[in-house]
């Protein structure tokens, strides 16, 4: 026991000595973490004008100092020592909006990629190994900091409990802050320096990684590949275009397989080695489908910020696959470099920023749709006139314009829709311009897809005039029950509750449709034309059964493949 404690104490002393060496060799990185901790604490305690959001700069400044520590030597060393001064550039900047923006997210992504690039390792095995070591060192540092945080809390609160001492409520918060902002980076720097000093030592958890890759990840990649290729076969047989969402699936597949390919040299055994060696060739059909899917989405809906980043990912993915057709140029270093450069270009370069290009595309799309729908007045803005119901033949154009205006409303902070298009927003467009019968459709409330059968939608929405001064005729009836307390649709059953009498009435909706269609050329199992349903809307907006007539405020009828009730609302009941 005494020997074990002595050994433990020696290890602790060695680790403390390494921490001291880290403080000497990485002063700028340590300063960035200490400065972040102090400024956040002062801001949190309201004794400094600096915002709490200022701490969001810490990982970026730390990454910059870490990179410069590796690159700047000799007379250039001063640049490294001055790197924490980047904080000063933003000391009076309002960062509240920026830390929730795409620019900040991309900066957080570029930062670790830039750290990896700073090593400039062309050998693929060493490149992958370095990334694994970075990840292992950071996870180990985080776990050590977490253990330290838990132990300190346990000791302090136990001491307080035993001796009946008051522990400030903020103690645990500041202990966590110290562990995450101060201890974690310090431990990471220490572990990372040790990793660099002993590059030949085995990667921790190598055996686990080997088992994971062989028995879990590689079979998953195979299953993923089979599923995708079965889908491609289906497309070839049916001669149809791939769905727009296939682009995201393909990107996930190629990214996943590329990571596994990079891990292969690190494994003790390389399962399906031939698969990864020929992956560039195997992935070509998937890559083609990716670009078809992206092209389809852009052609249908125009460019958005998200789609531009998807294009960037596609370009990086295509370059990576192309590079690995050559043994000379097939380097993960070059793929990473292309990702950093392209992401930086479309994020921070004015004129080609993803957000700007997305707004430009959506504005052009809005103008085309306004012209197609003939909504513009003499000034070129949307005329504030409610369009007649006959305009339902342009229902998809109305929905596309609504979605476009919603995007501009959310993303364009510099120009209001009122100034450019004469409309206050997408909601105003929906309620003031869109035909009454399409108001819910354009917003996607009752039809969340664009499935079209010929020129007809797979769902039809019918509603009554909801004006507050409408007159209800009760001729032929004894009593009107206007205030229905509650109704609920569960599957094919509509339940109406009368809380005043505690009565419950269940209506089978399929039977209701059969009754409503009685005496017509159609039955419920037919695919009934939309136009006929709209012409016979009154038939579906009320239901006569026994001595009761139920009047519906709206009803949404599904038509694929047979008539069904997707949604319904009760307006009032009449009793004979």
C-alpha positions in Angstrom: 0.0 0.0 0.0 2.8 2.4 1.0 4.6 1.6 -2.3 1.5 2.2 -4.4 1.0 5.6 -2.7 4.6 6.5 -3.2 4.4 5.5 -6.9 1.2 7.6 -7.3 2.8 10.6 -5.7 5.8 10.3 -8.0 3.5 10.2 -11.0 1.7 13.3 -9.7 5.0 15.1 -9.3 6.0 14.2 -12.8 2.7 15.4 -14.2 3.0 18.7 -12.3 6.5 19.1 -13.6 5.1 18.6 -17.2 2.4 21.2 -16.5 5.1 23.7 -15.4 7.0 22.9 -18.7 3.8 23.6 -20.6 3.5 27.0 -18.9 7.0 27.8 -20.1 6.7 26.5 -23.7 3.1 27.7 -24.4 2.7 31.1 -22.7 0.4 32.6 -25.3 -2.1 29.7 -25.2 -2.2 29.8 -21.4 -2.7 33.6 -21.5 -5.7 33.3 -23.9 -7.4 30.8 -21.5 -6.7 32.9 -18.4 -7.8 36.1 -20.1 -11.0 34.4 -21.2 -11.7 33.1 -17.7 -11.1 36.5 -16.0 -13.1 38.5 -18.5 -16.0 36.1 -18.4 -16.0 36.1 -14.6 -16.0 39.9 -14.5 -18.8 40.1 -17.0 -20.8 37.5 -15.2 -20.4 39.4 -12.0 -21.5 42.6 -13.7 -18.3 44.5 -12.8 -17.0 44.9 -16.3 -18.7 46.4 -19.4 -17.4 43.5 -21.5 -20.1 41.1 -22.7 -20.3 37.5 -21.5 -20.4 36.5 -25.2 -16.8 37.7 -25.4 -15.7 34.2 -24.2 -16.8 32.8 -27.6 -13.5 34.1 -29.0 -11.5 31.9 -26.7 -11.3 28.7 -28.8 -10.5 30.8 -31.9 -7.7 32.8 -30.3 -6.4 29.7 -28.6 -6.3 27.9 -31.9 -4.4 30.8 -33.5 -1.8 30.9 -30.7 -1.4 27.1 -30.9 -0.7 27.3 -34.7 1.7 30.3 -34.4 3.6 28.5 -31.6 4.4 25.7 -34.1 5.1 28.0 -37.1 6.9 31.1 -35.6 10.5 30.7 -34.7 13.5 32.9 -34.4 12.7 36.5 -35.3 9.1 35.6 -36.1 8.6 34.4 -32.5 7.3 37.9 -31.5 4.2 37.3 -33.7 3.3 34.3 -31.5 3.7 36.3 -28.3 1.5 39.0 -29.6 -1.3 36.6 -30.9 -3.5 37.1 -27.7 -3.9 40.7 -28.7 -6.5 39.6 -31.2 -8.9 39.8 -28.2 -8.4 43.6 -28.2 -9.8 43.9 -31.7 -13.2 42.7 -30.6 -13.3 44.3 -27.1 -16.0 46.8 -28.1 -17.8 44.6 -30.6 -21.3 43.3 -30.0 -20.9 39.6 -30.4 -24.4 38.5 -29.5 -25.6 38.1 -33.1 -22.2 36.9 -34.4 -21.9 33.9 -32.1 -25.2 32.5 -33.4 -24.3 33.2 -37.1 -23.0 30.9 -39.8 -19.8 32.8 -39.8 -19.0 31.8 -36.2 -19.9 28.2 -36.8 -17.7 28.0 -39.9 -14.9 29.7 -37.9 -15.2 26.9 -35.2 -15.0 24.3 -38.0 -12.0 26.0 -39.8 -10.0 26.4 -36.6 -9.3 22.7 -35.9 -8.8 22.1 -39.6 -6.2 24.9 -39.7 -4.4 23.3 -36.7 -4.2 20.0 -38.6 -2.9 21.8 -41.7 -0.2 23.6 -39.7 1.6 20.3 -39.4 1.7 19.9 -43.2 1.9 16.2 -43.1 1.6 14.7 -46.6 1.9 11.0 -45.6 -1.7 9.8 -45.2 -0.9 7.4 -42.3 0.9 10.0 -40.3 -1.8 12.5 -41.1 -4.6 10.2 -39.8 -2.4 9.3 -36.8 -1.9 13.0 -35.9 -5.7 13.6 -36.0 -6.3 10.6 -33.8 -3.7 11.8 -31.3 -5.2 15.3 -31.2 -8.7 13.8 -30.5 -7.3 11.4 -27.8 -5.3 14.2 -26.1 -8.3 16.5 -26.0 -10.7 13.8 -24.7 -8.2 12.7 -22.1 -7.8 16.4 -21.0 -11.5 16.8 -20.8 -11.9 13.6 -18.7 -9.1 14.6 -16.4 -10.7 18.1 -15.9 -14.1 16.5 -15.3 -12.6 14.1 -12.6 -10.9 17.1 -11.0 -14.1 19.1 -11.0 -16.1 16.2 -9.4 -13.4 15.5 -6.8 -13.2 19.2 -5.8 -16.9 19.4 -5.5 -17.1 16.2 -3.4 -14.3 17.3 -1.1 -15.6 20.9 -0.6 -19.3 20.0 -0.1 -18.4 17.0 2.2 -16.2 19.3 4.3 -19.0 21.9 4.4 -21.6 19.2 5.5 -19.4 17.7 8.2 -18.4 21.0 9.8 -21.7 22.7 9.0 -20.2 25.4 6.8 -22.0 27.4 4.2 -20.6 26.8 0.7 -21.5 29.7 -1.7 -24.0 28.6 -4.4 -21.6 29.8 -7.2 -18.8 27.6 -6.1 -19.8 24.7 -8.3 -20.3 27.0 -11.3 -16.8 28.5 -10.9 -15.3 25.1 -10.3 -16.7 23.9 -13.6 -15.6 27.1 -15.3 -12.1 26.6 -14.0 -12.0 23.0 -15.1 -13.4 23.7 -18.6 -11.6 27.0 -19.5 -8.3 26.6 -17.6 -7.6 23.0 -16.8 -8.8 21.3 -20.0 -6.6 23.4 -22.3 -3.6 23.2 -20.0 -3.9 19.4 -19.8 -4.4 19.2 -23.6 -1.2 21.1 -24.2 0.7 18.9 -21.8 -0.6 15.6 -23.4 -0.1 16.9 -26.9 3.6 17.9 -26.2 4.1 14.4 -24.8 2.6 12.9 -27.9 4.9 14.9 -30.1 8.0 13.9 -28.1 7.1 10.2 -28.4 5.6 9.9 -32.0 6.3 6.2 -32.2 4.4 5.1 -29.2 1.1 3.2 -30.0 -2.1 5.2 -30.2 -4.2 4.7 -27.0 -7.2 2.5 -27.6 -5.7 1.1 -30.9 -7.1 -2.3 -30.2 -10.5 -0.9 -29.5 -10.3 1.1 -32.8 -9.4 -2.1 -34.6 -12.4 -4.0 -33.3 -14.7 -1.1 -33.9 -13.6 -0.7 -37.5 -13.7 -4.4 -38.3 -16.9 -5.4 -36.7 -19.1 -2.3 -36.6 -18.0 0.5 -38.9 -17.0 -1.5 -42.0 -20.2 -3.6 -42.0 -22.2 -0.4 -41.6 -20.3 1.1 -44.6 -21.2 -2.0 -46.6 -24.9 -1.9 -45.7 -25.0 1.8 -46.5 -23.4 1.1 -49.9 -25.8 -1.7 -50.7 -28.8 0.5 -49.8 -27.6 3.4 -51.9 -27.0 1.2 -54.9 -30.3 -0.5 -54.6 -31.8 2.9 -54.8 -29.8 3.7 -57.8 -31.0 0.5 -59.5 -34.6 1.6 -58.7 -34.0 5.0 -60.3 -32.5 3.3 -63.4 -35.5 0.9 -63.7 -38.2 3.5 -63.1 -36.3 6.1 -65.2 -37.0 8.8 -62.5 -35.0 11.6 -61.0 -33.5 11.1 -57.6 -35.1 12.9 -54.7 -33.4 16.2 -53.6 -32.6 14.8 -50.2 -30.4 12.1 -51.7 -27.5 14.7 -51.8 -27.3 14.7 -48.0 -27.4 10.9 -47.8 -24.6 10.6 -50.4 -22.5 13.2 -48.7 -22.9 11.4 -45.4 -22.0 8.1 -47.0 -18.8 9.3 -48.8 -17.7 11.3 -45.7 -18.2 8.2 -43.5 -16.4 5.9 -46.0 -13.5 8.4 -46.5 -12.9 8.5 -42.7 -12.8 4.7 -42.6 -10.4 4.7 -45.5 -8.1 7.1 -43.7 -8.1 4.8 -40.6 -7.1 1.7 -42.5 -3.3 2.1 -42.2 -3.7 2.4 -38.4 -5.4 -0.9 -38.0 -3.7 -4.2 -37.1 -5.9 -5.9 -39.7 -7.5 -4.2 -42.7 -10.9 -5.8 -43.4 -12.1 -5.4 -47.0 -8.9 -3.6 -48.0 -9.9 -3.9 -51.7 -13.1 -1.9 -51.0 -11.2 1.1 -49.7 -8.5 0.9 -52.3 -11.1 1.1 -55.0 -13.5 3.4 -53.2 -13.0 6.3 -55.6 -14.3 4.1 -58.4 -17.1 2.6 -56.3 -18.3 6.1 -55.2 -18.6 7.5 -58.7 -22.3 6.5 -59.2 -23.1 8.0 -55.8 -21.2 11.2 -56.7 -23.2 11.5 -59.9 -26.5 11.1 -58.0 -25.3 13.7 -55.5 -24.9 16.3 -58.2 -28.2 15.4 -59.9 -29.9 15.8 -56.5 -28.2 19.1 -55.8 -29.1 20.3 -59.3 -32.7 19.3 -58.9 -33.1 21.2 -55.6 -31.4 24.3 -57.0 -33.5 24.2 -60.2 -36.7 23.8 -58.1 -36.1 26.1 -55.2 -33.1 28.3 -56.1 -29.9 28.8 -54.1 -30.0 29.3 -50.3 -27.1 29.7 -47.8 -27.4 26.0 -46.8 -27.4 24.8 -50.4 -24.3 26.8 -51.2 -22.5 25.1 -48.3 -23.8 21.8 -49.6 -22.3 22.7 -53.0 -19.0 23.5 -51.2 -19.1 20.1 -49.5 -19.8 18.5 -52.8 -16.8 20.2 -54.5 -14.5 19.1 -51.6 -16.0 15.6 -51.9 -15.5 15.5 -55.6 -11.9 16.8 -55.4 -11.1 14.2 -52.7 -12.4 11.3 -54.8 -10.6 12.7 -57.8 -7.3 13.0 -55.9 -7.4 9.4 -54.8 -7.4 8.2 -58.4 -3.7 9.2 -58.3 -1.2 7.7 -55.8 0.8 10.9 -56.0 -1.9 13.4 -55.4 -4.2 11.3 -53.2 -3.4 13.1 -49.9 -5.8 14.0 -47.1 -3.8 17.1 -46.6 -4.8 18.5 -49.9 -8.5 17.6 -49.3 -8.4 19.4 -46.0 -6.7 22.4 -47.5 -9.4 22.6 -50.2 -12.1 22.4 -47.5 -10.6 25.3 -45.5 -10.0 27.5 -48.6 -13.5 27.0 -50.0 -15.3 27.4 -46.7 -13.4 30.6 -46.0 -14.1 32.0 -49.5 -17.9 31.6 -49.4 -18.1 32.7 -45.7 -15.9 35.7 -45.4 -15.2 37.1 -48.9 -17.7 39.9 -49.8 -19.6 39.3 -53.1 -19.3 35.5 -53.0 -20.5 35.0 -49.4 -23.0 32.2 -49.1 -25.6 34.4 -47.4 -25.3 37.1 -50.1 -25.6 34.6 -53.0 -28.6 32.9 -51.3 -30.4 36.3 -51.0 -29.6 37.2 -54.6 -31.0 33.9 -55.9 -34.1 34.1 -53.8 -34.8 37.7 -54.8 -34.5 36.7 -58.5 -36.8 33.7 -57.8 -39.4 35.9 -56.1 -39.4 38.4 -59.0 -39.9 35.5 -61.5 -42.8 34.1 -59.5 -44.4 37.5 -59.1 -44.3 37.9 -62.9 -45.6 34.4 -63.5 -48.5 35.0 -61.1 -49.1 38.5 -62.5 -49.2 40.0 -59.0 -47.3 43.2 -59.7 -48.9 46.6 -60.1 -47.6 49.5 -62.1 -44.8 50.2 -59.6 -43.6 46.6 -59.8 -44.7 45.7 -56.3 -47.3 43.2 -55.2 -50.8 44.7 -55.6 -52.7 44.4 -52.3 -55.6 42.5 -53.8 -57.0 39.1 -52.6 -56.8 36.8 -55.6 -59.9 34.8 -56.6 -60.2 31.1 -55.9 -59.9 30.3 -59.6 -56.2 31.1 -59.2 -55.8 27.6 -57.6 -54.3 26.3 -60.8 -51.1 28.3 -59.7 -51.1 26.7 -56.2 -47.5 25.5 -56.4 -46.3 28.9 -57.6 -48.1 30.5 -54.6 -46.4 28.1 -52.2 -43.0 28.7 -53.8 -43.4 32.4 -53.5 -44.5 32.1 -49.9 -41.5 30.0 -49.0 -39.2 32.4 -50.9 -40.6 35.4 -49.0 -40.3 33.5 -45.8 -36.6 32.9 -46.5 -36.0 36.6 -47.4 -37.9 37.7 -44.3 -35.7 35.5 -42.1 -32.3 36.2 -43.7 -32.3 39.6 -45.2 -31.8 42.0 -42.3 -30.8 45.0 -44.5 -33.9 45.4 -46.6 -37.6 44.9 -45.7 -40.0 43.1 -47.9 -42.3 46.1 -47.7 -39.7 48.3 -49.4 -38.9 45.9 -52.2 -42.1 44.0 -52.8 -44.8 46.1 -51.1 -45.8 43.2 -48.8 -45.1 43.3 -45.0 -44.1 39.6 -44.9 -44.9 36.0 -45.8 -47.9 36.0 -43.4 -49.3 39.1 -45.0 -48.8 37.5 -48.4 -50.7 34.4 -47.2 -53.7 36.3 -45.7 -53.9 39.3 -48.0 -52.9 38.0 -51.4 -53.2 34.2 -51.7 -56.6 32.9 -52.7 -58.7 31.9 -49.7 -58.8 28.2 -50.6 -55.0 28.1 -50.7 -54.1 30.0 -47.5 -53.4 26.9 -45.5 -51.8 25.0 -48.5 -49.1 27.7 -49.1 -48.0 27.6 -45.5 -47.8 23.8 -45.6 -50.3 23.3 -42.7 -52.2 20.5 -44.3 -50.0 19.3 -47.1 -46.3 19.1 -46.2 -45.2 17.7 -49.6 -45.5 18.7 -53.2 -46.8 15.4 -54.4 -48.7 16.1 -57.6 -50.9 13.7 -59.5 -50.9 15.2 -63.0 -51.7 18.8 -62.1 -53.5 17.9 -59.0 -52.4 17.7 -55.3 -52.7 14.5 -53.3 -54.7 16.4 -50.7 -57.6 18.9 -51.0 -58.5 21.4 -48.4 -62.0 22.8 -48.1 -63.2 25.5 -45.6 -66.2 27.6 -45.0 -66.5 31.4 -44.8 -65.1 32.2 -41.3 -66.3 35.8 -41.1 -67.5 36.7 -37.7 -70.8 38.2 -39.0 -72.0 35.1 -40.9 -75.7 34.1 -40.6 -76.5 30.6 -39.7 -79.9 29.3 -40.9 -81.6 26.8 -38.6 -84.7 26.3 -40.7 -86.0 22.8 -40.2 -84.0 22.3 -37.0 -85.0 22.7 -33.3 -81.7 23.6 -31.8 -78.3 25.0 -32.7 -75.2 23.9 -30.7 -72.6 26.4 -31.8 -70.1 26.1 -29.0 -68.8 22.5 -29.3 -66.5 22.1 -26.3 -64.0 19.7 -27.7 -63.3 17.4 -30.7 -60.5 15.1 -31.5 -59.5 13.0 -34.6 -57.8 9.8 -33.9 -57.2 7.7 -37.1 -60.6 7.1 -38.8 -62.6 8.3 -35.8 -63.8 11.8 -34.9 -64.8 12.2 -31.3 -67.1 15.1 -30.2 -67.4 15.9 -26.5 -70.1 17.9 -24.9 -68.7 18.9 -21.5 -71.9 20.4 -20.2 -73.9 17.2 -20.7 -70.8 14.9 -20.4 -71.9 13.2 -23.6 -69.5 11.7 -26.2 -70.2 11.1 -29.8 -67.9 9.0 -32.1 -68.1 9.4 -35.9 -66.5 6.9 -38.2 -65.0 9.1 -40.9 -64.9 6.4 -43.6 -68.6 5.7 -43.1 -69.2 9.5 -43.2 -67.4 9.7 -46.6 -69.4 6.8 -47.9 -72.6 8.6 -47.0 -71.4 11.9 -48.4 -70.6 10.2 -51.7 -73.9 8.3 -52.0 -75.7 9.2 -55.2 -72.5 10.5 -57.0 -70.5 8.8 -59.8 -67.7 8.0 -57.3 -67.0 5.8 -54.3 -64.4 6.3 -51.5 -61.9 3.9 -53.1 -61.7 5.9 -56.3 -59.1 8.6 -57.0 -61.5 11.4 -57.2 -60.6 14.5 -59.3 -59.7 17.6 -57.2 -61.9 19.9 -59.3 -65.0 17.8 -58.7 -64.3 17.7 -54.9 -64.0 21.5 -54.9 -67.2 21.9 -56.9 -69.0 19.6 -54.4 -67.4 21.2 -51.4 -70.7 21.8 -49.6 -71.3 18.0 -49.7 -68.2 17.4 -47.6 -68.5 20.4 -45.3 -71.5 18.9 -43.5 -72.7 15.5 -42.4 -76.3 14.4 -41.8 -76.7 11.4 -39.6 -79.9 10.4 -37.6 -81.4 13.7 -36.4 -78.2 15.7 -36.3 -76.3 17.7 -38.9 -72.6 18.3 -38.2 -71.1 21.4 -39.9 -67.4 21.5 -40.4 -65.2 24.6 -40.4 -62.7 22.8 -42.6 -61.9 19.4 -43.9 -58.7 18.1 -45.6 -59.3 15.1 -47.9 -56.5 12.8 -48.8 -56.6 11.3 -52.3 -53.8 8.9 -52.6 -54.9 6.4 -53.5 -58.4 6.6 -52.0 -60.4 9.3 -50.3 -59.7 9.8 -46.6 -60.0 12.5 -44.0 -56.5 13.9 -43.1 -57.7 16.7 -40.9 -61.1 18.1 -39.8 -62.6 20.8 -37.6 -66.1 21.0 -36.2 -68.0 24.3 -36.5 -71.4 23.7 -35.1 -74.2 21.1 -34.8 -77.9 21.3 -35.7 -80.5 19.1 -33.9 -83.9 18.2 -35.5 
